[in-house]
Amino acid sequence: MSDEILFSQSDFEALCERMRSAGRVAFDTEFVGDSSYRPLLCLLQFGLPDGECFAVDPLGLENLDAWWSVMADESIEVVSHGNQAEIRFCLLLGGVQPRNLVDVQLAEGLLSRSYPLNYGALVAREIEEKIRHKETRSDWKRRPLMKQQIAYALEDVRHLLPVWDRQQEQLERLGRTNWAADEFVRRVDDIVAEQSRESYERISGIHKLNRRELAVARELSRWRDSEAELRDRPLKRVLRDDLIIELARRQPKNTKELLATREMDRSDYRRIAGQFIGCIQRGQAVPEDELPVRPKKDDGDKSQDEQVIGRLLSLALANRCAELNISPSLVATAADMRRLVRRHVYGELEGEPPLLMTGWRAQVCGDLLTDVLDGRIAVRVADVASDHPLVFERVEESSPG
């Protein structure tokens, strides 16, 4: 078998056994995410170390348990590119957590200032192969799939293992192998944490509500989740986020008041107006001591001073990343910088330590940034033609006179 699409459960499970024997596999998916309650997994693609590539049609299989168990096996290396969707599928459909998942896109951010770098550009950079993608608008739900669709899909895994082999050599030479391993685990942990949050916590604008309004929004969100799953429709096609926020604020007492809310006077909403009113009443009935806690929001710079400090740290970080040839956007976001400033300068100690004070980031730039904040570092312009023209130098402490 080579460059095939598999349709049978037995062939799929045999392929998974080959992966186990090989100890490593390249992995990608094709899915449709805009027309159903959850993204619909339409195709799985695999690349084996011997160069063979396979596509698997999941729509006709009994289950994908054999594959999810491979992803959950820490002895099997699964190599991917930009794998957020693949992690979510593993968690939602497999009910297990990936244990040895590599993302070559993340790895490249630790080897260059290019993050996120698309697959074709990454393959060209690392192994000088050219990818021609022509099926980016394919309807992956439609059957039968065309030959060119399968060829396109298999290209997405054909070069992953050679790319990762090349990256591993560079990471080891630079002493960054552990950095990459930490990032791969953190990616999975972040998505696991995201999945554990209630749906209402992810609604845009939810942080603006008080605790009673939050309770109403939570009830409306839970109803929307149930209804969307029952009808297999995207959440926002059932009830938009902004309408949940508006109903939580207004809390209409009856159908007339409900339908007076802008964009709620629709025939489909009129038919189920009583369900909306029921959600609102349940939220209003929640005891004070059981009201949800308001989610924290990173609300940007609190003052002009904080904004200035943030810009200075961004310069220091960009300069250090240029020296090391790593991507600043992978090292820290603007929100990460604000958390460092608020903890180190303003003494806001609640919650976990800022990302920049943990792991390899603390080694690379954490001390530099905190020293800048403490006034132990001065900055000057050195070689203006350099990729990193600024020099951050330690200030010599003057001895008592």
C-alpha positions in Angstrom: 0.0 0.0 0.0 1.3 3.5 -0.9 -0.4 6.9 -1.2 -3.8 5.3 -0.6 -7.1 6.3 0.9 -8.4 3.7 3.4 -12.1 3.1 3.9 -12.3 -0.1 6.0 -12.1 -0.5 9.7 -9.7 -3.4 9.4 -7.3 -1.6 7.1 -7.3 1.4 9.4 -6.5 -0.6 12.5 -3.7 -2.4 10.6 -2.3 0.9 9.7 -2.4 2.0 13.4 -0.4 -1.2 14.2 2.2 -0.2 11.7 2.5 3.2 13.4 3.0 1.5 16.7 5.8 -0.7 15.3 7.4 2.3 13.6 7.3 4.5 16.8 6.6 7.7 14.9 4.1 9.1 12.4 3.2 12.3 10.6 -0.4 13.4 11.1 -2.8 16.0 9.7 -6.5 16.4 9.2 -9.0 18.0 6.9 -12.3 19.2 8.5 -15.2 21.5 8.0 -15.9 23.8 11.0 -18.5 26.3 10.0 -21.7 24.3 9.5 -22.2 22.1 12.5 -22.1 22.1 16.3 -18.6 20.7 16.4 -16.1 20.7 13.5 -16.7 17.7 11.3 -13.6 15.5 10.8 -13.5 14.6 7.1 -10.1 13.1 6.5 -7.1 11.9 8.4 -3.6 11.8 6.8 -0.6 9.8 7.9 3.0 9.6 6.9 5.2 6.7 7.9 9.0 6.8 8.3 9.5 4.6 5.2 7.9 7.4 3.1 4.5 5.8 2.6 1.5 8.1 3.1 -2.1 7.2 3.7 -5.4 9.0 3.9 -8.2 7.6 6.0 -11.9 8.4 5.5 -13.4 8.6 9.0 -17.0 9.1 7.8 -17.4 5.4 7.0 -15.5 3.9 9.9 -17.1 2.4 13.0 -14.7 4.3 15.3 -11.2 5.9 15.4 -10.2 4.4 18.8 -7.1 2.7 17.4 -5.7 6.1 16.4 -6.6 8.0 19.5 -4.8 5.4 21.5 -1.7 6.0 19.4 -1.9 9.7 20.1 -2.2 8.9 23.9 0.8 6.6 23.8 3.9 8.6 25.0 6.2 6.0 23.3 5.0 7.0 19.8 6.1 10.4 18.3 3.3 12.1 16.4 4.6 15.0 14.2 2.2 17.7 12.9 2.1 21.3 11.8 -0.1 23.9 13.5 -1.9 21.2 15.5 -4.5 23.0 17.6 -7.4 21.4 15.6 -5.8 17.9 15.9 -5.4 18.3 19.7 -9.1 19.3 20.0 -10.2 16.3 18.0 -8.2 14.0 20.2 -9.7 15.5 23.3 -13.3 15.7 22.1 -13.6 12.6 19.9 -11.1 10.3 21.6 -11.5 11.5 25.1 -7.7 11.2 25.7 -4.8 13.7 25.8 -1.9 13.6 23.3 1.3 12.5 25.0 4.1 12.9 22.5 3.0 15.5 20.0 5.4 17.5 18.0 4.5 20.7 16.1 7.1 21.7 13.5 5.6 25.2 13.3 6.3 25.8 17.0 9.8 24.3 16.6 10.5 26.7 13.7 9.7 29.6 16.0 12.6 28.5 18.2 15.0 28.4 15.3 14.1 31.6 13.4 12.0 34.7 13.8 9.3 33.2 11.5 6.3 32.3 13.5 3.8 31.2 12.6 5.2 29.9 9.3 3.0 28.2 6.8 3.6 24.6 5.8 4.8 25.2 2.3 7.3 27.9 3.4 8.6 25.7 6.2 9.2 22.7 4.0 11.0 24.9 1.4 13.2 26.4 4.1 14.1 23.2 5.9 14.4 20.6 3.2 14.2 22.7 0.0 11.1 20.9 -1.3 8.3 22.8 -3.1 4.7 22.3 -2.2 1.9 23.3 -4.6 -1.4 23.7 -2.8 -4.5 24.0 -5.0 -7.3 22.6 -2.9 -7.6 25.1 -0.1 -11.3 25.7 -1.0 -12.2 22.0 -1.2 -15.5 20.7 0.2 -14.1 17.9 2.3 -17.5 16.6 3.3 -18.5 15.8 -0.3 -18.1 12.2 -1.4 -16.4 10.7 -3.4 -13.3 12.7 -2.8 -11.4 13.6 -6.0 -7.8 12.3 -6.7 -6.4 15.8 -6.6 -7.9 16.3 -3.2 -6.3 13.2 -1.8 -3.0 14.2 -3.4 -3.2 17.6 -1.8 -4.0 16.1 1.6 -1.2 13.7 1.5 1.3 16.4 0.7 0.5 17.9 4.1 2.2 14.8 5.8 4.7 13.7 3.2 7.5 16.0 4.4 6.7 16.4 8.1 9.1 13.7 9.3 12.1 14.9 7.3 11.4 18.5 8.4 11.3 17.4 12.0 14.5 15.4 11.7 16.3 18.5 10.3 14.8 20.7 13.1 15.9 18.3 15.8 19.5 18.5 14.6 19.4 22.3 14.8 17.6 22.3 18.2 20.2 19.9 19.7 23.1 22.0 18.3 21.7 25.1 19.9 20.8 23.5 23.2 17.0 24.1 22.6 15.7 20.6 22.5 14.1 21.0 25.9 12.6 24.4 24.9 10.7 22.7 22.1 9.5 19.8 24.3 8.2 22.3 26.8 6.3 24.2 24.1 4.7 21.1 22.7 3.4 20.1 26.2 2.3 23.7 26.9 0.3 23.8 23.7 -1.6 20.7 24.7 -2.1 21.9 28.3 -3.5 25.3 27.1 -6.1 23.6 24.9 -7.0 21.2 27.7 -7.6 24.2 30.0 -9.6 25.9 27.3 -11.8 22.9 26.9 -12.4 22.7 30.7 -13.9 26.2 30.7 -17.7 26.6 30.5 -19.0 27.9 27.2 -20.3 31.2 28.7 -16.8 32.1 29.9 -15.7 32.4 26.2 -18.4 34.7 25.2 -17.2 38.0 23.8 -17.9 40.8 26.3 -18.7 38.5 29.2 -16.3 40.3 31.5 -18.4 43.5 31.3 -21.4 41.8 33.2 -22.0 41.9 36.9 -22.3 38.6 38.8 -26.2 38.5 38.5 -26.0 39.2 34.8 -23.4 36.5 34.5 -25.7 34.0 36.1 -28.4 34.9 33.4 -25.8 34.7 30.6 -24.6 31.3 31.9 -28.2 29.9 31.7 -28.7 31.3 28.2 -25.3 29.9 27.2 -26.1 26.4 28.6 -29.5 26.5 26.7 -27.7 27.5 23.5 -25.1 24.6 23.9 -27.9 22.1 24.3 -30.0 23.5 21.5 -27.0 23.7 19.1 -26.0 20.1 19.8 -29.5 18.9 19.4 -29.9 20.7 16.0 -26.2 20.2 15.0 -25.7 23.9 14.3 -22.9 26.3 15.2 -23.5 28.1 18.5 -23.8 31.6 17.0 -26.4 30.5 14.5 -28.6 29.5 17.4 -28.1 32.6 19.4 -25.3 35.2 18.9 -22.9 36.2 21.7 -24.1 39.8 21.6 -27.7 38.8 22.0 -26.8 36.7 25.1 -25.0 39.8 26.6 -28.0 42.0 25.8 -30.6 39.7 27.3 -28.4 39.2 30.4 -28.4 43.0 30.8 -32.0 43.7 30.1 -33.5 40.6 31.7 -36.9 40.9 30.0 -39.8 39.7 32.2 -42.2 38.5 29.5 -42.4 37.7 25.8 -43.3 41.3 24.9 -40.2 42.7 26.5 -38.1 39.9 25.1 -39.2 40.6 21.5 -38.7 44.3 22.0 -35.0 43.6 22.3 -33.2 44.5 19.0 -32.9 41.5 16.6 -35.0 39.2 18.9 -38.3 39.8 17.1 -37.9 36.8 14.7 -40.3 34.1 14.0 -38.0 31.3 15.3 -37.3 33.2 18.5 -41.0 34.0 19.0 -41.8 30.3 18.9 -39.4 29.6 21.8 -39.7 32.8 23.7 -40.8 30.9 26.8 -37.5 29.1 26.8 -35.5 32.3 26.9 -37.7 33.7 29.7 -37.1 30.5 31.6 -33.3 30.8 31.3 -33.5 34.4 32.5 -35.7 33.4 35.5 -33.3 30.6 36.4 -30.4 33.1 36.4 -32.3 35.5 38.5 -33.1 32.7 41.1 -29.4 31.7 41.7 -28.6 32.5 45.4 -26.1 35.3 46.0 -23.4 33.0 47.4 -23.6 30.8 44.3 -23.3 33.5 41.6 -20.5 32.9 39.1 -17.3 34.8 39.6 -16.5 37.5 37.1 -13.8 36.4 34.7 -10.7 38.5 34.6 -9.8 40.4 31.5 -6.5 41.7 30.4 -7.8 45.2 29.8 -4.7 46.7 28.2 -2.3 49.2 29.7 -3.7 50.8 32.9 -1.8 54.0 32.5 0.6 55.9 30.2 3.5 54.9 32.5 2.6 51.2 32.0 2.4 51.7 28.3 5.9 53.3 28.2 7.3 50.5 30.3 5.7 47.9 28.0 7.3 49.5 25.0 10.7 49.5 26.6 10.4 45.9 27.5 9.2 45.1 23.9 12.4 46.7 22.6 14.5 44.6 25.0 12.7 41.4 24.1 12.9 42.1 20.3 16.6 42.8 20.6 17.3 39.6 22.6 15.2 37.5 20.2 17.1 38.9 17.2 20.4 38.0 19.0 19.2 34.4 19.5 17.2 34.2 16.2 13.9 33.2 17.8 10.5 34.5 17.2 9.4 37.3 19.6 5.7 36.5 19.0 6.3 32.9 20.3 8.3 34.1 23.3 5.6 36.5 24.6 2.5 38.4 23.7 1.7 42.0 24.8 -0.5 40.5 27.5 2.4 38.4 28.8 4.5 41.6 29.0 1.8 43.4 31.0 1.6 40.5 33.4 5.3 40.7 34.1 5.1 44.5 34.6 2.2 44.3 36.9 3.8 41.6 39.0 7.3 43.0 39.2 6.6 46.7 39.3 3.1 47.0 40.8 3.2 43.9 43.0 0.1 42.2 41.6 0.9 38.7 42.9 -2.4 36.8 42.3 -2.5 33.8 40.0 0.3 31.9 38.4 3.7 33.5 37.8 3.9 35.4 34.4 5.0 33.2 31.5 8.2 35.2 31.1 9.3 34.2 34.6 9.0 30.5 33.9 10.8 27.7 32.0 13.2 28.5 29.2 11.7 32.0 28.8 13.1 33.0 32.2 16.5 31.8 31.2 16.4 33.6 27.8 14.9 36.9 28.7 13.3 36.9 32.1 16.3 38.2 34.0 17.0 40.7 31.3 13.5 42.1 31.5 13.3 42.3 35.3 16.7 43.9 35.4 15.5 46.6 32.9 12.5 47.2 35.2 14.8 47.5 38.2 17.1 50.0 36.5 20.1 47.6 36.3 20.2 47.7 32.5 21.0 50.7 30.3 20.3 50.8 26.6 22.4 52.4 23.8 22.6 52.2 20.0 25.6 50.2 18.7 25.8 48.9 15.1 22.8 50.5 13.2 23.3 48.1 10.4 22.9 45.1 12.7 19.7 43.1 13.0 19.9 43.9 16.7 21.3 47.5 16.8 20.5 48.1 20.5 22.9 47.0 23.3 21.5 46.5 26.8 24.3 46.8 29.3 24.4 46.2 33.0 24.8 49.5 34.9 27.8 49.5 37.3 26.6 50.2 40.8 28.5 53.1 42.3 30.2 52.4 45.6 29.4 54.7 48.6 31.5 57.8 48.6 
